[in-house]
Amino acid sequence: MRPLLALGAAALLAAPPAAAQTPCLSGTEAEAIALVTMPEIIRDAGRVCAALPASSLLRRTSGAFLDKYDREAERAWPSARTAIAKLSDPAVELLLLSDYARPMLTSILAPQITGRIQPSDCPTLDRLVTLLEPLPARNTAGIVVATLQYLKAEKAKGKRSTIPDLPVCAAGAAQ
């Protein structure tokens, strides 16, 4: 489960909080950020997991699987941009309109997440990606966000969690 959470956490580390009272992201906003970051995280995870067989889904650098995530990332970018601005200084919103913003954001975030992947995680990560392959990309993003919301709620109950404190609203919480 840790590799899947690593994939999802990247989506929510997009911008540092602008003030002490950081707003939280709705599930929809968090899913948009997840969708934007997932193609690069998947590609980078494939590079990190180079020891997997070349036929592994995670090792593929192109094809229908990645195309599906690339298309959804493109569609989700306007919503993700708005969500990132919500967590940031208002001046960031203008910077996010640049054609360079999205590639820069994903190139920074992907290594932060995939850098946590241990070689022993790769077979599990490949299995998770293979199980998620038939799902639409939006469903995968929803699973990642719902899992993060659940773990955040468990952490709030005092249960141990290695998930960083991310600005995702608890499921059903007001934004």
SULBEL-V589850 format. One line per field, one symbol per residue. phi: phi as a letter, one per 40 degrees, with the letter a starting at -180 (. if undefined). psi: psi as a letter, one per 20 degrees, with the letter a starting at -180 (. if undefined). burial: I if it has 24 or more other C-alpha atoms within 12 Angstrom, else O. Layout:
BEGIN
phi = ???
psi = ???
burial = ???
END
This chain:
BEGIN
phi = .dcccccccdcbbcacccaccccbccdcccccccccccdcccccccccccccddccdcccbahdccdcccccccccddccdccccccbcdccdcccccccccccdccccdccccccccdccdccccccccccdcccdccccccccccccccccccccgccabcccbcbccdgccc
psi = hghghgghhhhjkhqqqhrhmpqqprggghhggghhhgghggghhhghliiqqhiphhipirahghgghgghgghigghggggghhiaqhhhghhiiqiigghgghhggghhgiiipqhihghgghgggghigiqqhhggghggghghgghghghhjjqppjpqnqlpqqpiqq.
burial = IIIIIIIIIIIIIIIOIOOOOOIIIIIIIIIIIIIIIIIIIIIIIIIIIIOIOOOIIIIIIOOOIIOIIIOIIIOIIIIIIIIIIIIIOOOOOOOIOOOOIIOOIIIOIIIIIIOIIOOOIIIIIIOIIOOIIOOOIIOIIIIIIIIIIIIIIOOOOOOOOOIOIIIIIIIOOOO
END
